[in-house]
Protein backbone atom coordinates (compact mmCIF):
# COMPACT_ATOMS: atom_id res chain seq x y z
CA UNK A 1 0.00 0.00 0.00
CA UNK A 2 2.83 2.40 0.90
CA UNK A 3 4.60 1.66 -2.38
CA UNK A 4 1.41 2.31 -4.36
CA UNK A 5 0.92 5.64 -2.56
CA UNK A 6 4.55 6.59 -3.26
CA UNK A 7 4.15 5.89 -6.98
CA UNK A 8 0.87 7.82 -7.07
CA UNK A 9 2.47 10.83 -5.37
CA UNK A 10 5.37 10.71 -7.86
CA UNK A 11 2.95 10.76 -10.80
CA UNK A 12 1.08 13.73 -9.34
CA UNK A 13 4.31 15.63 -8.73
CA UNK A 14 5.51 14.89 -12.26
CA UNK A 15 2.28 16.29 -13.74
CA UNK A 16 2.56 19.38 -11.54
CA UNK A 17 6.11 19.85 -12.80
CA UNK A 18 4.84 19.62 -16.39
CA UNK A 19 2.36 22.44 -15.75
CA UNK A 20 5.07 24.54 -14.07
CA UNK A 21 7.36 23.98 -17.08
CA UNK A 22 4.53 25.04 -19.41
CA UNK A 23 3.84 28.14 -17.32
CA UNK A 24 7.48 29.22 -17.41
CA UNK A 25 7.68 28.63 -21.14
CA UNK A 26 4.56 30.71 -21.79
CA UNK A 27 5.79 33.65 -19.73
CA UNK A 28 9.32 33.63 -21.13
CA UNK A 29 8.03 33.33 -24.71
CA UNK A 30 5.60 36.22 -24.16
CA UNK A 31 8.46 38.44 -22.95
CA UNK A 32 10.92 37.75 -25.77
CA UNK A 33 8.22 37.87 -28.47
CA UNK A 34 7.10 41.28 -27.23
CA UNK A 35 10.74 42.38 -27.52
CA UNK A 36 10.87 41.42 -31.20
CA UNK A 37 12.34 37.89 -31.26
CA UNK A 38 11.88 36.22 -34.64
CA UNK A 39 9.38 33.40 -34.13
CA UNK A 40 10.84 30.87 -36.57
CA UNK A 41 14.34 31.37 -35.18
CA UNK A 42 12.98 30.59 -31.71
CA UNK A 43 11.27 27.45 -33.03
CA UNK A 44 14.30 26.23 -34.99
CA UNK A 45 16.69 26.59 -32.03
CA UNK A 46 14.19 25.30 -29.49
CA UNK A 47 13.55 22.00 -31.25
CA UNK A 48 17.20 21.46 -32.05
CA UNK A 49 17.88 21.67 -28.30
CA UNK A 50 14.91 19.35 -27.64
CA UNK A 51 16.28 16.75 -30.10
CA UNK A 52 19.65 16.77 -28.33
CA UNK A 53 17.92 16.31 -24.94
CA UNK A 54 15.71 13.43 -26.13
CA UNK A 55 18.60 11.63 -27.91
CA UNK A 56 20.02 9.96 -24.73
CA UNK A 57 16.59 8.46 -23.95
CA UNK A 58 16.28 7.15 -27.52
CA UNK A 59 19.71 5.50 -27.41
CA UNK A 60 19.18 4.07 -23.91
CA UNK A 61 15.56 2.88 -23.90
CA UNK A 62 15.39 1.98 -27.60
CA UNK A 63 18.84 0.60 -28.24
CA UNK A 64 17.83 -1.63 -31.15
CA UNK A 65 18.91 -0.65 -34.64
CA UNK A 66 16.91 2.19 -36.11
CA UNK A 67 15.22 1.08 -39.32
CA UNK A 68 13.23 3.37 -41.57
CA UNK A 69 12.49 0.90 -44.31
CA UNK A 70 10.12 2.98 -46.42
CA UNK A 71 9.59 6.52 -47.56
CA UNK A 72 6.08 6.41 -46.10
CA UNK A 73 7.56 6.44 -42.59
CA UNK A 74 9.58 9.56 -43.39
CA UNK A 75 6.47 11.14 -44.93
CA UNK A 76 4.42 10.55 -41.78
CA UNK A 77 7.24 11.91 -39.59
CA UNK A 78 7.46 14.98 -41.84
CA UNK A 79 3.67 15.47 -41.67
CA UNK A 80 3.73 15.06 -37.89
CA UNK A 81 6.45 17.70 -37.54
CA UNK A 82 4.60 20.03 -39.91
CA UNK A 83 1.17 19.81 -38.25
CA UNK A 84 2.21 19.44 -34.61
CA UNK A 85 5.16 21.83 -34.46
CA UNK A 86 5.89 24.03 -37.48
CA UNK A 87 2.30 25.10 -38.19
CA UNK A 88 0.66 24.60 -34.79
CA UNK A 89 3.41 26.16 -32.71
CA UNK A 90 4.12 28.88 -35.27
CA UNK A 91 0.48 29.99 -35.21
CA UNK A 92 0.42 29.74 -31.41
CA UNK A 93 3.47 31.99 -31.06
CA UNK A 94 1.91 34.49 -33.47
CA UNK A 95 -1.27 34.49 -31.40
CA UNK A 96 0.70 34.74 -28.15
CA UNK A 97 2.60 37.77 -29.49
CA UNK A 98 -0.66 39.57 -30.36
CA UNK A 99 -2.54 38.74 -27.12
CA UNK A 100 -1.45 37.64 -23.64
CA UNK A 101 -0.11 34.40 -22.16
CA UNK A 102 -3.34 33.81 -20.19
CA UNK A 103 -5.53 34.35 -23.24
CA UNK A 104 -3.39 32.05 -25.41
CA UNK A 105 -3.25 29.29 -22.76
CA UNK A 106 -7.05 29.16 -22.75
CA UNK A 107 -6.91 27.92 -26.33
CA UNK A 108 -4.44 25.14 -25.45
CA UNK A 109 -7.11 23.63 -23.17
CA UNK A 110 -9.46 23.51 -26.15
CA UNK A 111 -7.22 21.11 -28.08
CA UNK A 112 -8.81 17.87 -26.71
CA UNK A 113 -12.26 19.26 -27.55
CA UNK A 114 -11.26 20.31 -31.07
CA UNK A 115 -9.66 16.89 -31.58
CA UNK A 116 -12.89 15.20 -30.48
CA UNK A 117 -15.04 17.35 -32.79
CA UNK A 118 -12.67 16.76 -35.72
CA UNK A 119 -12.64 13.01 -35.04
CA UNK A 120 -16.44 12.97 -34.89
CA UNK A 121 -16.72 14.85 -38.19
CA UNK A 122 -14.28 12.52 -39.95
CA UNK A 123 -15.95 9.42 -38.47
CA UNK A 124 -12.93 8.34 -36.42
CA UNK A 125 -14.96 8.64 -33.23
CA UNK A 126 -18.71 8.37 -32.61
CA UNK A 127 -20.67 10.87 -30.52
CA UNK A 128 -22.67 8.22 -28.65
CA UNK A 129 -25.26 10.67 -27.32
CA UNK A 130 -27.51 7.80 -26.24
CA UNK A 131 -25.07 6.96 -23.43
CA UNK A 132 -24.08 9.02 -20.37
CA UNK A 133 -20.45 9.18 -21.51
CA UNK A 134 -21.44 10.69 -24.87
CA UNK A 135 -23.66 13.29 -23.19
CA UNK A 136 -20.87 14.29 -20.81
CA UNK A 137 -18.44 14.68 -23.71
CA UNK A 138 -20.92 16.76 -25.68
CA UNK A 139 -21.65 18.94 -22.62
CA UNK A 140 -17.94 19.43 -22.06
CA UNK A 141 -17.39 20.44 -25.69
CA UNK A 142 -20.24 22.97 -25.52
CA UNK A 143 -18.93 24.49 -22.28
CA UNK A 144 -15.39 24.76 -23.66
CA UNK A 145 -16.58 26.46 -26.84
CA UNK A 146 -18.75 28.82 -24.77
CA UNK A 147 -15.76 29.58 -22.55
CA UNK A 148 -13.56 30.34 -25.54
CA UNK A 149 -16.23 32.67 -26.98
CA UNK A 150 -16.61 34.41 -23.61
CA UNK A 151 -12.85 34.92 -23.35
CA UNK A 152 -12.65 36.21 -26.92
CA UNK A 153 -15.71 38.49 -27.07
CA UNK A 154 -16.14 39.75 -23.51
CA UNK A 155 -13.39 41.62 -21.68
CA UNK A 156 -15.21 43.06 -18.66
CA UNK A 157 -13.71 44.61 -15.56
CA UNK A 158 -9.92 44.59 -15.13
CA UNK A 159 -8.44 43.29 -11.87
CA UNK A 160 -5.03 44.57 -10.75
CA UNK A 161 -2.95 42.22 -8.60
CA UNK A 162 0.03 44.56 -8.42
CA UNK A 163 1.05 48.14 -9.10
CA UNK A 164 3.53 47.14 -11.82
CA UNK A 165 5.23 44.04 -13.18
CA UNK A 166 8.82 42.99 -12.81
CA UNK A 167 9.15 43.10 -16.59
CA UNK A 168 6.99 46.02 -17.76
CA UNK A 169 8.01 45.74 -21.43
CA UNK A 170 6.14 42.42 -21.64
CA UNK A 171 2.85 43.92 -20.59
CA UNK A 172 2.35 45.65 -23.91
CA UNK A 173 -1.18 46.74 -24.65
CA UNK A 174 -2.41 45.22 -27.89
CA UNK A 175 -4.93 46.98 -30.08
CA UNK A 176 -8.26 45.44 -31.01
CA UNK A 177 -7.09 44.49 -34.55
CA UNK A 178 -4.20 42.60 -32.95
CA UNK A 179 -6.55 40.78 -30.61
CA UNK A 180 -8.68 39.69 -33.54
CA UNK A 181 -5.66 38.56 -35.52
CA UNK A 182 -4.25 36.76 -32.48
CA UNK A 183 -7.52 34.94 -31.86
CA UNK A 184 -7.61 33.79 -35.48
CA UNK A 185 -4.02 32.48 -35.17
CA UNK A 186 -4.81 30.65 -31.92
CA UNK A 187 -7.86 28.97 -33.46
CA UNK A 188 -5.72 27.84 -36.39
CA UNK A 189 -3.19 26.48 -33.91
CA UNK A 190 -5.91 24.42 -32.18
CA UNK A 191 -7.01 22.94 -35.51
CA UNK A 192 -3.44 22.09 -36.43
CA UNK A 193 -2.81 20.43 -33.05
CA UNK A 194 -6.04 18.43 -33.43
CA UNK A 195 -4.89 17.28 -36.88
CA UNK A 196 -1.52 16.32 -35.36
CA UNK A 197 -3.17 14.00 -32.82
CA UNK A 198 -4.90 12.14 -35.63
CA UNK A 199 -1.65 12.00 -37.64
CA UNK A 200 0.26 10.81 -34.56
CA UNK A 201 -1.95 7.71 -34.31
CA UNK A 202 -0.71 6.67 -37.75
CA UNK A 203 2.90 7.56 -36.88
CA UNK A 204 2.88 5.28 -33.85
CA UNK A 205 1.54 2.44 -35.99
CA UNK A 206 4.19 2.70 -38.69
CA UNK A 207 6.99 3.72 -36.32
CA UNK A 208 6.28 2.71 -32.68
CA UNK A 209 9.64 3.87 -31.26
CA UNK A 210 8.41 6.84 -29.21
CA UNK A 211 11.76 8.41 -28.28
CA UNK A 212 13.27 7.96 -31.72
CA UNK A 213 10.13 9.38 -33.30
CA UNK A 214 10.20 12.38 -30.98
CA UNK A 215 13.86 13.09 -31.67
CA UNK A 216 13.44 12.78 -35.45
CA UNK A 217 10.28 14.91 -35.44
CA UNK A 218 12.10 17.63 -33.48
CA UNK A 219 14.98 17.57 -35.99
CA UNK A 220 12.60 17.72 -38.96
CA UNK A 221 10.61 20.53 -37.30
CA UNK A 222 13.81 22.48 -36.68
CA UNK A 223 14.72 22.19 -40.35
CA UNK A 224 11.18 23.16 -41.42
CA UNK A 225 11.26 26.23 -39.17
CA UNK A 226 14.66 27.17 -40.59
CA UNK A 227 13.44 26.96 -44.19
CA UNK A 228 10.17 28.80 -43.49
CA UNK A 229 11.98 31.44 -41.45
CA UNK A 230 14.55 32.10 -44.18
CA UNK A 231 11.71 32.71 -46.62
CA UNK A 232 10.42 35.53 -44.40
CA UNK A 233 13.60 37.01 -42.95
CA UNK A 234 17.23 36.36 -43.95
CA UNK A 235 18.80 39.08 -41.85
CA UNK A 236 21.59 37.82 -39.60
CA UNK A 237 20.29 39.94 -36.75
CA UNK A 238 17.04 37.93 -36.68
CA UNK A 239 18.93 34.65 -36.28
CA UNK A 240 21.78 35.81 -34.04
CA UNK A 241 21.89 34.49 -30.48
CA UNK A 242 23.24 36.45 -27.55
CA UNK A 243 23.69 36.01 -23.82
CA UNK A 244 20.22 37.27 -23.02
CA UNK A 245 16.71 36.13 -22.12
CA UNK A 246 16.19 34.76 -25.64
CA UNK A 247 18.95 32.17 -25.11
CA UNK A 248 17.51 31.25 -21.70
CA UNK A 249 14.06 30.79 -23.27
CA UNK A 250 15.44 28.57 -26.05
CA UNK A 251 17.22 26.20 -23.66
CA UNK A 252 14.35 26.26 -21.15
CA UNK A 253 11.75 25.53 -23.84
CA UNK A 254 13.83 22.81 -25.51
CA UNK A 255 15.09 21.00 -22.41
CA UNK A 256 12.17 21.38 -20.00
CA UNK A 257 9.03 22.43 -21.90
CA UNK A 258 9.64 19.89 -24.69
CA UNK A 259 12.05 17.05 -23.79
CA UNK A 260 11.38 16.73 -20.04
CA UNK A 261 7.66 17.31 -20.47
CA UNK A 262 7.39 14.57 -23.10
CA UNK A 263 9.27 12.05 -20.95
CA UNK A 264 7.17 12.82 -17.86
CA UNK A 265 3.90 12.54 -19.79
CA UNK A 266 4.93 9.23 -21.38
CA UNK A 267 5.85 7.87 -17.94
CA UNK A 268 2.53 9.01 -16.45
CA UNK A 269 0.56 7.44 -19.32
CA UNK A 270 2.25 4.06 -18.75
CA UNK A 271 1.13 4.14 -15.10
CA UNK A 272 -2.27 5.89 -15.10
CA UNK A 273 -3.43 5.79 -18.73
CA UNK A 274 -3.83 8.34 -21.53
CA UNK A 275 -6.65 10.38 -19.95
CA UNK A 276 -4.68 11.18 -16.78
CA UNK A 277 -2.17 13.84 -17.97
CA UNK A 278 -4.80 16.11 -19.63
CA UNK A 279 -6.62 16.36 -16.28
CA UNK A 280 -3.83 18.65 -15.07
CA UNK A 281 -3.94 21.00 -18.10
CA UNK A 282 -6.34 23.49 -16.45
CA UNK A 283 -3.72 24.12 -13.78
CA UNK A 284 -1.55 25.85 -16.38
CA UNK A 285 -4.45 28.26 -16.97
CA UNK A 286 -4.43 29.25 -13.30
CA UNK A 287 -0.63 29.32 -13.02
CA UNK A 288 -0.19 31.44 -16.15
CA UNK A 289 -3.01 33.86 -15.29
CA UNK A 290 -1.73 34.73 -11.82
CA UNK A 291 1.96 34.55 -12.77
CA UNK A 292 1.39 36.91 -15.69
CA UNK A 293 -0.50 39.31 -13.43
CA UNK A 294 2.08 39.26 -10.63
CA UNK A 295 5.31 39.05 -12.67
CA UNK A 296 4.48 40.82 -15.93
CA UNK A 297 1.89 43.25 -14.61
CA UNK A 298 -0.90 42.18 -16.99
CA UNK A 299 -4.47 42.86 -15.87
CA UNK A 300 -6.82 39.92 -15.35
CA UNK A 301 -10.12 40.54 -17.14
CA UNK A 302 -13.49 39.35 -15.87
CA UNK A 303 -14.24 37.78 -19.26
CA UNK A 304 -10.99 35.82 -19.06
CA UNK A 305 -11.84 34.52 -15.58
CA UNK A 306 -15.38 33.51 -16.60
CA UNK A 307 -14.13 31.82 -19.76
CA UNK A 308 -11.40 30.06 -17.77
CA UNK A 309 -13.94 28.59 -15.33
CA UNK A 310 -16.18 27.41 -18.18
CA UNK A 311 -13.24 25.83 -20.02
CA UNK A 312 -12.01 24.06 -16.88
CA UNK A 313 -15.49 22.66 -16.05
CA UNK A 314 -16.05 21.68 -19.67
CA UNK A 315 -12.67 19.97 -19.96
CA UNK A 316 -13.21 17.92 -16.80
CA UNK A 317 -16.70 16.97 -17.98
CA UNK A 318 -15.27 15.85 -21.32
CA UNK A 319 -12.43 13.87 -19.71
CA UNK A 320 -14.82 12.21 -17.24
CA UNK A 321 -17.11 11.19 -20.11
CA UNK A 322 -14.10 9.86 -22.02
CA UNK A 323 -13.02 7.84 -18.98
CA UNK A 324 -16.50 6.36 -18.61
CA UNK A 325 -16.53 5.47 -22.30
CA UNK A 326 -13.19 3.66 -22.01
CA UNK A 327 -14.45 1.74 -18.96
CA UNK A 328 -17.53 0.58 -20.90
CA UNK A 329 -15.35 -0.52 -23.84
CA UNK A 330 -13.02 -2.37 -21.48
CA UNK A 331 -15.93 -4.20 -19.81
CA UNK A 332 -17.40 -5.09 -23.21
CA UNK A 333 -14.09 -6.56 -24.36
CA UNK A 334 -13.69 -8.51 -21.11
CA UNK A 335 -17.24 -9.87 -21.38
CA UNK A 336 -16.64 -10.88 -24.99
CA UNK A 337 -13.38 -12.58 -24.04
CA UNK A 338 -15.14 -14.41 -21.21
CA UNK A 339 -17.88 -15.62 -23.58
CA UNK A 340 -15.28 -16.89 -26.04
CA UNK A 341 -13.37 -18.64 -23.26
CA UNK A 342 -16.56 -20.21 -21.89
CA UNK A 343 -17.59 -21.40 -25.36
CA UNK A 344 -14.13 -22.87 -25.90
CA UNK A 345 -14.30 -24.72 -22.59
CA UNK A 346 -17.76 -26.12 -23.37
CA UNK A 347 -16.62 -27.23 -26.85
CA UNK A 348 -13.57 -28.91 -25.37
CA UNK A 349 -15.77 -30.67 -22.78
CA UNK A 350 -18.17 -31.95 -25.45
CA UNK A 351 -15.25 -33.19 -27.59
CA UNK A 352 -13.70 -34.98 -24.62
CA UNK A 353 -17.01 -36.69 -23.78
CA UNK A 354 -17.46 -37.74 -27.40
CA UNK A 355 -13.96 -39.13 -27.46
CA UNK A 356 -14.61 -41.03 -24.23
CA UNK A 357 -17.72 -42.65 -25.73
Buried (B, 14 or more C-beta within 10 A) or exposed (E): EEEEEEEEEEBBEBBBBBBBBBBBBBBBBBBBBBBEBBBBBBBBBBBBBBBBBBBEBBEEEBEEEEEEEEEEBEEBBBBBBBBBBBBBBBBBBBBBBBBBBBBBBBBBBBBBBBBBBBBBEEEEBEBBEEBBBBBBBBBBBBBBBBBBEBBBEEBBEEEEBEEEBEBEEBBBEBEEEBBBBBBBBBBBBBBBBBBBBBBBEEBBEBBEBBBBBBBBBBBBBBBBBBEBBBEEBEEEEBBEEEEEBBEEBBBBBBBBBBBBBBBBBBBBBEEBEEBBBBBBBBBBBBBBBBBBBEBBBBBBBBBBBBBBBBBBBBBBBBBBBBBBBBEBEEEEEEEEEEEEEEEEEEEEEEEEEEEEE
